[in-house]
């Protein structure tokens, strides 16, 4: 995996257009915003899922309830 990145940067270092394209790709703010919004949505889904699962598990088994509650509080 590291060799792939090394070869990509060596190749980009030889060509000015390729280097500019790589710089724009790495510093593009749109990708960062997309990743941030996707991660915030997934965290909300995890919180809601753990909350609902811990409430349901509370009716059946105390150990599972406390385990899910600990996972919710930890995350």
C-alpha positions in Angstrom: 0.0 0.0 0.0 2.8 2.4 0.9 4.6 1.7 -2.4 1.5 2.7 -4.3 1.5 6.1 -2.7 5.2 6.5 -3.1 5.0 5.7 -6.8 2.1 8.1 -7.2 4.0 11.0 -5.6 7.2 10.2 -7.6 5.2 10.2 -10.8 3.4 13.4 -9.9 6.7 15.1 -9.0 7.9 14.6 -12.6 4.9 16.2 -14.2 3.7 19.7 -13.2 0.1 19.1 -14.3 -0.1 15.8 -12.4 1.3 17.5 -9.3 -1.2 20.3 -9.5 -4.1 17.8 -9.9 -2.8 15.8 -6.9 -2.6 19.0 -4.8 -6.2 20.0 -5.7 -7.4 16.5 -4.9 -5.8 16.5 -1.5 -6.8 20.0 -0.5 -10.4 20.0 -1.8 -12.7 21.2 0.9 -15.8 19.7 -0.6 -14.6 16.2 0.1 -14.0 17.1 3.7 -17.5 18.6 4.1 -19.1 15.5 2.5 -17.1 13.2 4.9 -18.0 15.4 7.9 -21.7 15.4 7.1 -21.8 11.6 6.5 -20.0 10.9 9.8 -22.3 13.1 11.8 -25.4 11.4 10.3 -23.9 8.0 11.1 -23.1 8.9 14.7 -26.7 10.1 15.2 -27.9 6.8 13.8 -25.6 4.9 16.1 -26.8 6.9 19.2 -30.5 6.3 18.3 -30.0 2.6 17.6 -28.1 2.0 20.8 -30.7 4.0 22.8 -33.6 2.1 21.4 -31.8 -1.3 21.7 -30.9 -0.6 25.3 -34.6 0.3 26.2 -35.9 -2.9 24.6 -33.2 -5.0 26.2 -34.1 -3.5 29.6 -37.3 -5.5 29.5 -35.6 -8.8 28.8 -32.1 -9.0 30.3 -30.3 -6.6 32.7 -26.8 -7.6 31.6 -27.5 -6.8 28.0 -29.2 -3.6 29.0 -26.2 -2.4 31.0 -23.8 -3.5 28.2 -25.7 -1.5 25.6 -26.1 1.5 28.0 -22.3 1.4 28.6 -21.7 1.3 24.8 -24.0 4.3 24.4 -22.4 6.3 27.1 -18.9 5.4 25.9 -19.6 6.5 22.3 
